[in-house]
């Protein structure tokens, strides 16, 4: 046997003994995919095999083919796109879904529709669970007020940088991109996935921003999410609608620990207890979740 053949069999044995990491799929909200996860991809790829499907690109051919055919850009359409991606380009399921905002509605829809394909869920500021939403994208279009649009998403002022405002201004000057945005808003605004919550069988981590100005009722949404039987919730203080950007380091640690089954407790300062309204639902009522406040900083 030649050296090259021996090397090949040695490599094959090595690959056989190494456990392949489960795929983690990042699913964006109304912000486009690449922009949504710029603060997370490098950190999460150290522990997981990341895949980032472009299921919602406002000036892309797919979305405009759907529009020209008379179809709607709604949650069901986006769920179909994600299912197609899982079937055609992942082919190794179950996988984990990490989603934000509108993307959480898509992830929940797929998790209930195709439970065998989804292992765990991470839902960041999920929309459509409870109450209405204040959509800055609509006001930004109507008034060309891109500064207010950007500021409404974040709690901390450094994220309302002139560069972000200028980028949004450039985007909205593209008529094809703007048409994609408007049709997506038309098809998704007011959609509710609340009936799906009791049907979710997978473990789920829900991450909220305490100062989220896009969701009209964060306490009500936290209460509604308690219907997810295997759900864990955290609320990040001094944070808006994009924790994956605004508090990226903390969010990356939460995601990584949860997906690796290492998130055994929630620090008290992240507990959703202060948001719970009076009622029978209680996730943390047994007092088990105690940890030093610095444990996830």
C-alpha positions in Angstrom: 0.0 0.0 0.0 1.4 3.3 -1.0 1.9 6.2 1.4 -0.8 8.3 -0.2 -3.3 5.4 0.1 -2.4 4.9 3.8 -2.8 8.7 4.4 -6.2 8.5 2.8 -7.4 5.7 5.1 -5.9 7.6 8.1 -7.9 10.7 7.2 -11.0 8.6 6.7 -10.7 7.1 10.1 -10.1 10.6 11.6 -13.2 12.0 9.9 -15.2 9.0 11.1 -14.3 9.5 14.7 -14.9 13.3 14.7 -18.5 14.2 15.4 -19.8 16.7 12.9 -21.3 19.8 14.5 -25.1 20.3 14.0 -25.9 23.0 11.5 -27.2 26.3 12.9 -29.3 28.3 10.6 -29.6 32.1 11.0 -32.9 33.5 10.0 -33.3 37.3 9.7 -36.2 39.7 10.3 -37.1 42.7 8.2 -33.4 43.7 8.1 -31.6 41.9 5.3 -29.7 38.8 6.1 -26.0 39.8 5.9 -26.5 43.0 7.9 -28.5 41.2 10.6 -25.7 38.9 11.8 -22.5 40.8 11.3 -21.8 40.9 15.1 -22.5 37.2 15.6 -21.2 35.1 12.7 -17.6 35.0 13.6 -18.2 34.2 17.3 -20.9 31.5 16.7 -18.9 29.8 13.9 -16.3 28.8 16.4 -18.7 26.3 17.9 -21.2 25.6 15.1 -21.5 25.0 11.4 -23.3 28.2 10.4 -25.6 28.5 7.4 -27.2 31.8 6.4 -29.9 31.5 3.8 -30.9 34.6 1.9 -34.6 34.0 2.1 -35.5 37.7 2.3 -33.5 39.9 -0.1 -35.6 42.9 -1.1 -34.0 43.5 -4.5 -33.5 39.8 -5.2 -34.9 37.8 -8.1 -36.8 35.4 -6.0 -38.9 37.9 -4.1 -39.7 39.9 -7.3 -40.7 36.7 -9.2 -43.2 36.1 -6.4 -44.5 39.6 -6.6 -44.8 39.5 -10.4 -46.7 36.3 -10.2 -49.3 37.9 -8.0 -48.1 36.1 -4.9 -47.8 37.5 -1.4 -44.6 38.0 0.6 -45.9 36.6 3.8 -44.8 34.3 6.6 -46.0 31.2 4.9 -44.1 32.1 1.7 -40.9 32.8 3.8 -41.4 29.5 5.7 -41.7 27.7 2.3 -38.4 29.3 1.3 -36.7 28.1 4.5 -38.0 24.6 4.1 -36.7 24.5 0.6 -33.3 25.6 1.9 -33.3 22.9 4.6 -34.2 20.2 2.1 -31.9 21.3 -0.8 -28.9 22.8 0.9 -28.6 21.5 4.4 -29.8 17.9 4.0 -28.6 17.1 7.5 -31.3 17.6 10.0 -32.4 18.2 12.6 -30.7 21.6 12.8 -31.0 24.5 15.1 -32.7 27.8 14.1 -31.6 31.1 15.4 -34.0 33.9 14.3 -34.8 37.5 15.0 -38.0 39.5 14.9 -40.1 38.6 11.9 -37.7 35.7 11.3 -38.9 34.2 14.6 -42.4 33.8 13.0 -40.8 32.0 10.1 -38.8 29.7 12.4 -41.8 28.9 14.6 -43.9 28.1 11.6 -41.2 25.7 10.3 -40.7 24.1 13.7 -44.4 23.3 14.1 -44.9 22.3 10.4 -41.7 20.2 10.2 -40.8 19.3 13.8 -38.4 16.5 12.6 -36.2 19.1 10.9 -35.6 21.4 13.9 -33.7 20.5 17.1 -33.7 23.8 19.1 -34.9 27.3 18.6 -33.4 30.7 19.6 -35.9 33.5 19.2 -34.6 37.1 19.5 -37.3 39.7 20.1 -39.9 37.6 18.3 -42.8 39.5 16.7 -46.3 38.1 16.3 -46.6 36.6 19.8 -48.7 39.3 21.5 -50.0 42.8 20.8 -49.3 45.2 17.9 -46.0 46.4 16.7 -44.6 49.8 16.0 -42.9 49.4 12.7 -40.4 52.2 12.1 -39.8 50.9 8.6 -43.2 52.2 7.6 -42.7 55.6 9.1 -39.3 55.8 7.5 -40.8 55.2 4.1 -43.6 57.7 4.6 -41.6 60.5 6.0 -38.1 59.7 4.7 -37.1 59.9 8.4 -34.2 57.5 8.4 -32.7 58.8 11.5 -35.8 58.0 13.6 -36.0 54.7 11.9 -32.5 53.7 13.0 -32.9 55.2 16.5 -36.2 53.3 17.2 -34.4 49.9 16.8 -31.7 50.6 19.4 -31.6 51.7 23.0 -28.1 53.0 23.0 -27.3 56.1 21.0 -23.9 54.9 19.5 -25.9 52.6 17.3 -27.8 55.5 15.8 -24.6 56.4 13.9 -24.7 58.7 10.8 -23.3 55.8 8.8 -26.3 53.6 9.5 -28.7 56.5 8.6 -26.8 57.1 5.4 -26.9 53.4 4.5 -30.7 53.3 5.0 -31.1 56.5 2.9 -29.2 54.8 0.0 -31.3 51.7 0.3 -34.6 53.5 0.0 -33.4 55.3 -3.1 -33.4 52.0 -4.9 -37.0 51.6 -6.3 -36.7 47.8 -6.7 -35.5 47.4 -3.1 -38.2 49.7 -1.8 -40.9 47.8 -3.6 -39.6 44.6 -2.0 -39.8 46.2 1.4 -43.3 47.5 1.0 -44.7 44.2 -0.3 -43.1 42.4 2.6 -44.6 44.8 5.0 -48.0 44.4 3.4 -47.9 40.7 3.7 -46.5 40.4 7.2 -47.8 43.3 9.3 -50.3 42.0 11.8 -49.6 38.4 11.4 -49.8 36.4 14.6 -48.1 33.1 15.4 -49.6 33.0 18.9 -51.7 29.8 18.1 -48.5 28.0 17.4 -46.9 28.5 20.8 -48.4 25.5 22.6 -47.5 23.3 19.6 -43.8 24.0 19.8 -42.1 20.7 20.9 -38.5 21.8 20.7 -36.4 23.5 23.5 -36.5 27.3 22.9 -34.5 30.2 24.2 -36.2 33.6 23.9 -34.1 36.7 24.2 -35.9 40.1 24.7 -34.7 43.7 24.9 -36.2 45.4 27.9 -36.5 48.7 26.1 -37.8 47.3 22.8 -39.7 50.1 21.1 -40.8 48.0 18.1 -42.9 45.5 20.1 -45.7 47.4 21.8 -46.1 45.2 24.8 -42.9 43.3 25.9 -44.4 42.1 29.2 -47.4 40.7 27.3 -45.2 39.0 24.8 -43.1 37.5 27.6 -46.3 36.2 29.2 -47.6 34.8 25.9 -44.2 33.0 25.2 -44.6 31.0 28.5 -47.0 28.8 26.4 -43.8 27.2 24.9 -43.5 24.2 27.1 -39.7 23.9 27.0 -39.0 27.6 26.7 -36.4 29.6 28.7 -36.6 33.4 28.6 -34.2 36.2 29.3 -34.7 39.9 29.3 -31.7 42.1 28.7 -31.8 45.5 30.4 -31.0 48.7 28.6 -31.4 47.0 25.2 -33.7 47.6 22.2 -35.1 45.4 19.4 -31.7 44.1 18.1 -29.9 42.5 21.1 -27.8 40.4 18.6 -26.1 43.7 17.6 -26.5 46.0 20.6 -25.5 43.3 23.2 -23.7 40.9 20.8 -21.2 39.5 23.3 -23.8 38.5 25.8 -26.2 37.2 23.2 -23.5 35.1 21.5 -22.7 33.5 24.9 -26.3 32.8 25.6 -26.9 31.2 22.2 -23.7 29.1 22.4 -24.4 27.8 25.9 -28.0 27.1 25.1 -27.3 25.2 21.9 -24.6 23.2 23.6 -26.9 22.3 26.6 -24.7 24.4 29.0 -27.2 27.1 29.9 -28.2 25.6 33.3 -29.3 28.8 35.0 -30.2 32.4 34.2 -28.6 35.3 36.1 -31.2 37.2 38.2 -30.6 40.4 36.3 -31.7 38.7 33.1 -34.8 37.0 34.5 -38.2 38.0 33.0 -39.8 37.9 36.4 -40.2 41.7 36.6 -42.2 41.6 33.4 -44.6 38.9 34.5 -48.2 40.1 34.9 -50.5 38.4 37.4 -51.7 35.1 36.1 -51.3 31.3 36.3 -48.4 31.0 33.9 -45.0 30.8 35.5 -41.7 29.6 34.0 -39.3 30.6 36.8 -41.7 30.5 39.7 -40.0 27.5 41.4 -36.9 29.7 42.1 -34.5 27.2 40.5 -32.8 29.8 38.2 -30.2 31.4 40.5 -26.7 32.4 39.3 -24.2 35.1 40.0 -25.1 38.3 38.2 -21.7 38.3 36.4 -21.9 34.8 35.1 -22.8 35.7 31.5 -21.2 39.2 31.3 
